[in-house]
């Protein structure tokens, strides 16, 4: 079962907001995920009413779609952006603490005589 995480939802909504005419294959390539996963996630976003798929009737490629964010989708993107930001901020803060601890530990280590660090 594929889970539509906040990060994946954020990344998908961001890409679609920038370019709603991306194909599923292009989305998969940009995001570094499988085409099947993109399809699953887009269908989940459509079911939730956050994205609307519109077929290009006049397109040479009859399979071409535009994936447009709905008003609910714009609200969800704002919510998920804030949640993703908080997650990344915590991850950053934890990394800063870990680096400080490592810096302190490294300062206590004396290199062997005659060998550079």
Phi, psi and omega in degrees: 000131179273133179258132178269086183289165176301320181297313180294318178299315179300310183297318178296310181298322179296314180297317181292325178295319179291318184213091182291349183269005178296140174281164177299322179297317178295318177300315180301315180295313180299322185267350180070034178232168184288156177299321178298320179293320177300314180301313179301312183293319178298317178298321178295319179294322178293316179299324180282351179083018181268338180225143176241131178263126179241126180280139175276099181295325183267002183288148173297323179267100184296347178270000183290135179231154167250131180255103186257134175289134175275176176301319176296325179293321177295318177297317179296320178298319178297316180296313184289330176297315179296316179297317180294320177299314180298319178298313181292325178296317178296316178301317178297312180300318178297320179294319178300316178297317180297319179295321178297317177298314178297321178298317179294318178295318181295326180293336180276345183277128177261127180291149177300148182297138176083355180239130178287158178295000000 
